[in-house]
Amino acid sequence: MTTTHDPVAAAERCTAEFRRNPHPVYAHLRDTTPVCPMTPPHGIETYLITRYEDARAALSDPRLSKDMYGAMDAYRRIFGDSSVALDDNMLNSDAPKHTRLRKLVNSEFTPRRVEALRPKIQDIVDRLLDACPTGKPFDLLPAFAFPVPITVICELLGVPPKERSLMQELSTTVAQTGFGEEFKRAQQQAEEDLHAYFTELIARKRAKPGDDLLSALAATQDQEGGLTGNELVSTAFLLMFAGHKTTAYLIGNAVYHFLADPAQLRAVQEDPELIGPAVEELVRFDGSVESATFRYATEDMELGGTRIPKGALVQISLLSANRDPLKFEKPDEFDVRRQGTAAHIGFGHGGHYCLGAPLARLEMQLALNGLFGRFPRIALADPQAAPAWMEVPFPAFRGLTELPVVLEPAAS
């Protein structure tokens, strides 16, 4: 077994240039140190996994725990105390707790419930496109990419329309990445506000249930083995947060890459049935979740020929794994007709595979088909401008901060 440090690559991963284009650094790591020890800005040594086979194995390895309470000291050093109240959910737990929580949500987050949202999602897409200006540059992210998923997840959970802007504002603050005291105070306040909001909303749902997911989940509190009060609040936060940020960034990434590669755009415009495979390719090529959430080793273990000591944090780069040439031919090319794209791990793998993947796929398909069908002559406002990728000190999401486009109506 080996333990090879690559300080150059570790340092590069924290630069602005890496945030703009991480793929060369990840290619270097896959070739030289595929399981790489590094010390990120939070100061805790972490093992970064970059190859597809290692990543896929790690995502389902029971020796790599997701139970944040088992690594409480490390989590508090990274995130502070505020996250604890909102993290009592299936994302941050192992079996048997994870199994119980996921089963409860799975029983309500069914394909039937997701498919029933199709007309509603289509209506949301159409109304947002109706409001988009034509013939002049505007930012597609706040006008379309972000409102689609936040509106959908609020409809699913049963968040009243007048309260949805608050959800977006608070979750945006929670999603920001930083390590300064001012940042931590703002994030802590947003998390406390979200906890208070969902506690109060759940009380309303219990008093007057509706035909929504949160009412159904609230009813499990009265069942043996049902969600506890804090588990329910944390689960509501998880579904809201994961159900819109990731999809919002993914819509933005997708539109950018289509506009940067007109041949791929023409392909889906000429054959709308290609949009399903195209979404899978986009998740593989430049997905919105750069790295899976933390795991930690519950025992000394070996992965990819590297020793990982007990207690070490492990981070799995989904973005890098999905560009591994050992798995995907010509992985740095965006090809909506690519064969084998479905093997990507952009939605994870194993027991923690993304519960909301079917909803994300449906939203993506309807959003992209709606946008490109309504405005076939859509273009980047400045094709020569560099894309505005997020520049944050710790990679979690992969997304744009703005996407200026020009929409031209279809020619008569």
Rosetta blueprint (number, residue, H / E / L):
1 M L
2 T E
3 T L
4 T L
5 H L
6 D L
7 P H
8 V H
9 A H
10 A H
11 A H
12 E H
13 R L
14 C L
15 T L
16 A H
17 E H
18 F H
19 R H
20 R H
21 N L
22 P L
23 H H
24 P H
25 V H
26 Y H
27 A H
28 H H
29 L H
30 R H
31 D H
32 T H
33 T L
34 P L
35 V E
36 C E
37 P E
38 M E
39 T L
40 P L
41 P L
42 H L
43 G L
44 I L
45 E L
46 T E
47 Y E
48 L E
49 I E
50 T L
51 R L
52 Y H
53 E H
54 D H
55 A H
56 R H
57 A H
58 A H
59 L H
60 S L
61 D L
62 P L
63 R L
64 L E
65 S E
66 K L
67 D L
68 M H
69 Y H
70 G H
71 A H
72 M H
73 D H
74 A H
75 Y H
76 R H
77 R H
78 I H
79 F H
80 G L
81 D L
82 S H
83 S H
84 V H
85 A H
86 L H
87 D L
88 D L
89 N L
90 M H
91 L H
92 N H
93 S L
94 D L
95 A L
96 P L
97 K H
98 H H
99 T H
100 R H
101 L H
102 R H
103 K H
104 L H
105 V H
106 N H
107 S L
108 E L
109 F L
110 T L
111 P H
112 R H
113 R H
114 V H
115 E H
116 A H
117 L L
118 R H
119 P H
120 K H
121 I H
122 Q H
123 D H
124 I H
125 V H
126 D H
127 R H
128 L H
129 L H
130 D H
131 A H
132 C L
133 P L
134 T L
135 G L
136 K L
137 P L
138 F E
139 D E
140 L H
141 L H
142 P H
143 A H
144 F H
145 A H
146 F L
147 P H
148 V H
149 P H
150 I H
151 T H
152 V H
153 I H
154 C H
155 E H
156 L H
157 L H
158 G L
159 V L
160 P L
161 P H
162 K H
163 E H
164 R H
165 S H
166 L H
167 M H
168 Q H
169 E H
170 L H
171 S H
172 T H
173 T H
174 V H
175 A H
176 Q L
177 T L
178 G L
179 F L
180 G L
181 E H
182 E H
183 F H
184 K H
185 R H
186 A H
187 Q H
188 Q H
189 Q H
190 A H
191 E H
192 E H
193 D H
194 L H
195 H H
196 A H
197 Y H
198 F H
199 T H
200 E H
201 L H
202 I H
203 A H
204 R H
205 K H
206 R H
207 A H
208 K L
209 P L
210 G L
211 D L
212 D L
213 L H
214 L H
215 S H
216 A H
217 L H
218 A H
219 A H
220 T H
221 Q H
222 D H
223 Q L
224 E L
225 G L
226 G L
227 L L
228 T L
229 G H
230 N H
231 E H
232 L H
233 V H
234 S H
235 T H
236 A H
237 F H
238 L H
239 L H
240 M H
241 F H
242 A H
243 G H
244 H H
245 K H
246 T H
247 T H
248 A H
249 Y H
250 L H
251 I H
252 G H
253 N H
254 A H
255 V H
256 Y H
257 H H
258 F H
259 L H
260 A H
261 D L
262 P H
263 A H
264 Q H
265 L H
266 R H
267 A H
268 V H
269 Q H
270 E H
271 D L
272 P H
273 E H
274 L H
275 I H
276 G H
277 P H
278 A H
279 V H
280 E H
281 E H
282 L H
283 V H
284 R H
285 F H
286 D H
287 G L
288 S L
289 V E
290 E L
291 S E
292 A L
293 T L
294 F L
295 R E
296 Y E
297 A E
298 T L
299 E L
300 D L
301 M E
302 E E
303 L E
304 G L
305 G L
306 T E
307 R E
308 I E
309 P L
310 K L
311 G L
312 A L
313 L E
314 V E
315 Q E
316 I E
317 S E
318 L H
319 L H
320 S H
321 A H
322 N L
323 R L
324 D L
325 P L
326 L L
327 K L
328 F L
329 E L
330 K L
331 P L
332 D L
333 E L
334 F L
335 D L
336 V L
337 R L
338 R L
339 Q L
340 G L
341 T H
342 A H
343 A H
344 H L
345 I L
346 G L
347 F L
348 G L
349 H L
350 G H
351 G H
352 H H
353 Y L
354 C L
355 L L
356 G L
357 A H
358 P H
359 L H
360 A H
361 R H
362 L H
363 E H
364 M H
365 Q H
366 L H
367 A H
368 L H
369 N H
370 G H
371 L H
372 F H
373 G H
374 R H
375 F L
376 P L
377 R L
378 I L
379 A E
380 L E
381 A L
382 D L
383 P L
384 Q L
385 A L
386 A L
387 P L
388 A E
389 W E
390 M L
391 E L
392 V L
393 P L
394 F L
395 P L
396 A L
397 F E
398 R L
399 G L
400 L E
401 T E
402 E E
403 L L
404 P E
405 V E
406 V E
407 L L
408 E L
409 P L
410 A L
411 A L
412 S L
